[in-house]
Amino acid sequence: MKVHVFYHDRCFDGAASAAVFTRLYQDCFDAKAEFLYSGLAHRASQLFDEGMFNGDENAIVVFKYSNSPRLTWWFDHHQSAFLSPEDAEHFRLANGGHKFYDPTYRSCTKFIAEVGAKKFGFSAPDLSDLVYWADIIDGAMFPDAATAVKVEQPALRIAMVLEAGKDNNLSRWLVPLLSKIPLAEIAARPEIATQLTPIMESHKRALDLIEQHGHNTNGVVFFDLTGPGVEVYNKFAPYYLFPDCVYSVSICPSSFRTKISVGSNPWNKTPVLHNLATICERYGGGGHPRVGAISLEPGRLEDARRIASEIVEELQGLPRT
């Protein structure tokens, strides 16, 4: 039996979800199954190709829904999980009991673990630390911004390498490790530790650039990192550097997209009045009520700046010009 698992690439919750799903399948369905892993990224172009679903079983975790008849498993917790109303209806009518959706969960990792326990009798106490940290990281449940930005815990170090490392195949070999080895042991492995030093140097550079380029006006901090070419930054950095802000909006470049990120400050007690996933959906993006993103084609910088400006004005409560 070949099981092909697709998951949100360069994301701790994505890799952790794939790991927990792997254990669920091994422990409750087929201990001898062969697993293949493919990371998925949000792009402005088509997300799925029917030919990619080449396993005997095909699973997507913590990524958008596909109506492919080849898709046999699906778990997600994003508000914007469906590409179209037709996909949402397809999910509603899906049978077989192996497709699950609940946007009330902070992390898909915990969602899979709890669904597995309730539906299939799944129990993996050795993965409790992984489930705990996926919930902390994806749900922004850190005690303060400094904890999130200083990156001292093993899970945070692994997450940093996942998000910013140069090894594009890292998550594929990392997922099996996460399914059976403690986080502290994984973080200490040379494959992780040797990548962390240059990543931390880039992390410090990104902090400096966000502080230089960021402007906090009416509770919204905005920064454009396309000039210095910063593709990835710690998503909690704006709230560490600008603790008074309620929202953050940024633009980052990459080889396959121009990305607009929109977030809210977990440590600012000011009520969050905007659903950020709903705002991002207007521009073809999505996410959660408190964090979202939009992916445009590479090079669409002027469009990205226009969209970011519109979002900033909306979050500031300013009338559209």
GIUR-V456958 format. One record per backbone hydrogen bond with DSSP energy under -0.5 kcal/mol. NH is the residue of the N-H (numbers start at 1). CO is the residue of the C=O. If there is no record, write none. Layout:
nh & co
NH & CO
NH & CO
This chain:
nh & co
3 & 1
3 & 34
4 & 2
4 & 57
5 & 3
5 & 36
6 & 4
6 & 59
7 & 38
8 & 61
9 & 7
9 & 40
11 & 8
15 & 11
16 & 12
17 & 13
18 & 14
19 & 15
20 & 16
21 & 17
22 & 18
23 & 19
24 & 20
25 & 21
26 & 22
27 & 23
28 & 24
29 & 25
30 & 25
33 & 30
34 & 1
36 & 3
38 & 5
40 & 7
52 & 49
53 & 50
54 & 52
56 & 2
57 & 2
59 & 4
60 & 73
61 & 6
62 & 75
63 & 75
65 & 81
71 & 68
72 & 58
72 & 70
73 & 58
74 & 98
75 & 60
76 & 100
79 & 287
80 & 287
81 & 78
81 & 79
88 & 84
89 & 85
90 & 86
91 & 87
92 & 88
93 & 89
94 & 90
94 & 91
100 & 74
102 & 76
105 & 102
111 & 107
112 & 108
113 & 109
114 & 110
115 & 111
116 & 112
117 & 113
118 & 114
119 & 115
120 & 116
121 & 117
122 & 116
127 & 124
128 & 125
131 & 127
132 & 128
133 & 129
134 & 130
135 & 131
136 & 132
137 & 133
138 & 134
139 & 135
140 & 137
141 & 136
148 & 144
149 & 145
150 & 146
151 & 147
157 & 153
158 & 154
159 & 155
160 & 156
161 & 157
162 & 158
163 & 159
164 & 160
165 & 161
168 & 166
170 & 167
172 & 169
173 & 169
173 & 170
174 & 170
175 & 171
176 & 172
177 & 173
178 & 174
179 & 175
180 & 177
181 & 177
186 & 182
187 & 183
188 & 184
189 & 185
189 & 186
192 & 189
193 & 189
194 & 190
195 & 192
196 & 192
197 & 193
198 & 194
199 & 195
200 & 196
201 & 197
202 & 198
203 & 199
204 & 200
205 & 201
206 & 202
207 & 203
208 & 204
209 & 205
210 & 206
211 & 207
212 & 208
213 & 209
214 & 210
215 & 222
217 & 215
217 & 220
220 & 217
221 & 219
221 & 247
222 & 215
223 & 249
225 & 223
225 & 251
229 & 225
230 & 225
231 & 229
237 & 234
239 & 236
240 & 236
241 & 237
242 & 238
245 & 242
246 & 219
247 & 219
248 & 263
249 & 221
250 & 261
251 & 223
252 & 259
254 & 257
258 & 296
259 & 252
259 & 257
260 & 294
261 & 250
261 & 259
262 & 292
263 & 248
264 & 290
265 & 246
266 & 264
268 & 265
269 & 267
273 & 271
276 & 274
276 & 289
277 & 288
279 & 275
280 & 276
281 & 277
282 & 278
282 & 279
283 & 280
284 & 281
285 & 280
286 & 293
288 & 291
291 & 288
292 & 262
293 & 286
294 & 260
296 & 258
296 & 294
300 & 297
301 & 299
304 & 300
305 & 301
306 & 302
307 & 303
308 & 304
309 & 305
310 & 306
311 & 307
312 & 308
313 & 309
314 & 310
315 & 311
316 & 312
317 & 313
317 & 314
318 & 313
